[in-house]
Amino acid sequence: MRRVPTPVRSRLAPVLLPAAAVTALLPLLAACSGSSDDAADAASTSSSASASASTSAPASSSPSSSSSSTGSASPSATASASPAGTGSTPAGTPSQLPTVRRDATNLHLAILQSSVATTAEEKAVVTAWMGYWRAATDSTYLGREVPKLATFSAGQARSSIQTLLRQNKAAGQRGVGWAKDNVTRVTVSGDSATIRDCTRNFTFNVDEEGTPATKPFPWYDVSGRLEKRDGSWIVVHSASPGRKTSCLG
């Protein structure tokens, strides 16, 4: 997403390539068919994965599906599965998630890879948390707010995504890619809850022609606050400090 003087603190706002740099690189990219960027993406993701593997991460489930990462270039909403136990994977998730940007431009996935939630109330909080991020991911992919964003969020959590949508529209961009959530802490106190989520990230922006316009930030140390209203948990605040190395362990 585009950087602004007062940045929106969201993991859906990856690193933006400077406009002058993009202009200067266009002829070279056309000649090389993106091979340099592909290699850089693969190297960055490999380094990030190595850092993750060296930590003691919570138990996780591997994404599995017969769907391909390639498909219609037209945006379409993803189906979602409810978080349960240690992890859940949205329907339609590729069996192997791409780590090169040009292969991830048709994806918009938020996957619960692991969770420490044990009680029914903690799991309900995680369900709402993932509902929020899946709605946010669908919204930035489609370029408009999807109805579920209002179902799972209010206050700053919702307005930050609305701000991102306005920024994207002005820039002629939308968000694509995937993120794996690892919920490392859930605290419930009455009708309030807090959550901590170490997110492995491969989300970025593309322009109107589907060309990558930003680069993914590899990890986000995400925190959130939820409130229970009319019997349902909703996210009211989220913050996403970026990290170059894993926050697991």
Residue pairs with C-beta under 8 A, 6 or more apart in sequence:
1 8
1 10
1 12
1 13
1 14
1 16
1 140
1 164
1 167
1 168
1 173
1 175
1 205
1 214
2 16
2 167
2 168
2 170
2 171
2 173
2 205
3 13
3 16
4 167
7 13
8 160
8 163
8 164
8 167
9 160
9 238
9 239
9 240
9 241
10 136
10 160
10 161
10 164
10 238
10 240
11 179
11 199
11 201
11 203
11 217
11 220
11 222
11 240
11 242
12 136
12 137
12 140
12 161
12 164
12 175
12 203
13 164
13 240
14 201
14 203
14 204
14 205
14 214
14 215
14 216
14 217
15 214
15 215
15 216
15 217
16 205
16 213
16 214
17 213
17 214
17 215
22 213
28 36
29 36
29 37
34 102
37 101
37 102
37 212
38 100
38 101
38 102
41 99
41 100
41 101
41 215
41 216
42 99
42 100
44 215
44 216
44 218
45 99
45 202
45 218
46 99
47 218
48 200
48 218
48 219
48 245
48 246
51 245
51 246
52 200
52 246
52 248
54 246
55 246
55 248
55 249
56 248
56 249
57 114
57 182
57 246
57 248
57 249
58 86
58 114
58 115
58 116
58 182
58 184
58 248
59 86
59 87
59 114
60 86
60 87
60 113
60 114
60 182
61 86
61 87
61 88
61 89
61 113
61 114
63 89
63 93
63 94
63 95
63 97
63 111
64 89
64 93
64 95
65 89
65 91
65 92
65 93
65 94
65 95
66 95
67 92
67 93
67 94
67 95
68 94
69 94
69 97
69 98
69 103
69 104
69 106
69 107
70 103
70 106
71 106
72 106
73 106
73 210
75 108
75 141
75 142
75 143
75 174
76 142
77 138
77 141
77 142
77 146
78 90
78 91
78 92
78 108
78 109
78 134
78 137
78 138
79 90
79 91
79 92
80 90
80 91
80 130
80 131
80 134
81 88
81 89
81 90
81 91
82 88
82 127
82 130
83 112
83 115
83 117
83 123
83 126
83 127
83 129
83 130
84 123
85 115
86 114
86 115
87 111
87 112
87 113
87 114
87 115
88 111
88 112
88 130
89 111
89 112
90 109
90 110
90 111
90 134
93 109
93 111
94 107
97 104
97 107
97 109
97 178
97 202
98 104
98 107
98 202
99 202
101 177
101 204
101 212
101 215
101 216
102 212
104 176
104 177
104 178
104 202
104 204
105 176
105 177
105 206
105 210
105 212
106 176
107 176
107 177
107 178
108 137
108 138
108 140
108 141
108 175
108 176
108 177
108 178
109 137
109 177
109 178
109 179
110 130
110 133
110 134
110 136
110 137
110 178
110 179
110 181
111 178
111 179
111 180
111 181
112 126
112 130
112 181
112 183
113 180
113 181
113 182
113 200
114 182
114 183
115 123
115 126
115 182
115 183
115 186
116 183
116 184
116 185
116 186
117 123
117 125
117 126
117 183
117 186
119 188
121 188
122 186
122 188
124 233
125 186
125 188
125 193
125 195
125 226
125 233
126 183
126 186
126 195
127 233
128 152
128 226
128 232
128 233
128 234
128 235
129 181
129 183
129 195
129 197
129 224
129 226
129 233
129 235
130 181
131 148
131 151
131 152
132 149
132 152
132 153
132 157
132 224
132 234
132 235
132 238
133 179
133 181
134 148
135 146
135 148
135 149
135 151
135 152
135 153
136 149
136 153
136 161
137 175
137 179
137 203
138 146
138 148
139 145
139 146
139 149
139 161
139 165
140 161
140 164
140 165
140 168
140 174
140 175
141 174
141 175
141 176
142 174
143 165
143 168
143 169
143 174
144 165
145 161
145 162
145 165
149 158
149 161
150 158
151 234
152 234
152 235
153 161
153 234
153 235
153 236
154 227
154 229
154 234
154 235
154 236
155 236
155 237
156 236
156 237
156 238
157 224
157 234
157 235
157 236
157 237
157 238
160 238
164 175
168 174
168 175
168 205
171 205
171 213
172 207
172 208
173 205
173 206
173 207
173 208
173 213
173 214
174 205
174 206
175 203
175 204
175 205
176 203
176 204
176 205
176 206
177 201
177 202
177 203
177 204
177 216
178 202
178 203
179 199
179 200
179 201
179 202
179 203
179 220
180 199
180 200
180 201
181 197
181 198
181 199
181 222
182 197
182 198
182 199
182 200
182 248
183 195
183 196
183 197
184 196
184 197
184 198
184 247
184 248
185 194
185 195
185 196
186 193
186 194
186 195
186 196
187 193
187 194
187 195
190 228
191 227
191 228
191 229
192 225
192 226
192 227
192 228
193 225
193 226
193 227
193 228
193 233
194 223
194 224
194 225
194 226
195 223
195 224
195 225
195 226
196 221
196 222
196 223
197 220
197 222
197 223
197 224
198 219
198 220
198 221
198 222
198 246
198 247
198 248
199 219
199 220
199 221
199 222
199 240
200 218
200 219
200 246
201 216
201 217
201 218
201 219
201 220
202 216
203 216
204 212
204 213
204 214
204 215
204 216
205 212
205 213
205 214
206 212
206 213
207 213
217 242
217 243
217 244
218 243
218 244
218 245
219 242
219 243
219 244
219 245
219 246
219 247
220 240
220 241
220 242
220 243
220 247
221 240
221 241
221 242
221 243
221 247
222 238
222 239
222 240
223 238
223 239
224 235
224 237
224 238
224 239
225 235
225 236
225 237
225 238
226 233
226 234
226 235
226 236
227 233
227 234
227 236
228 234
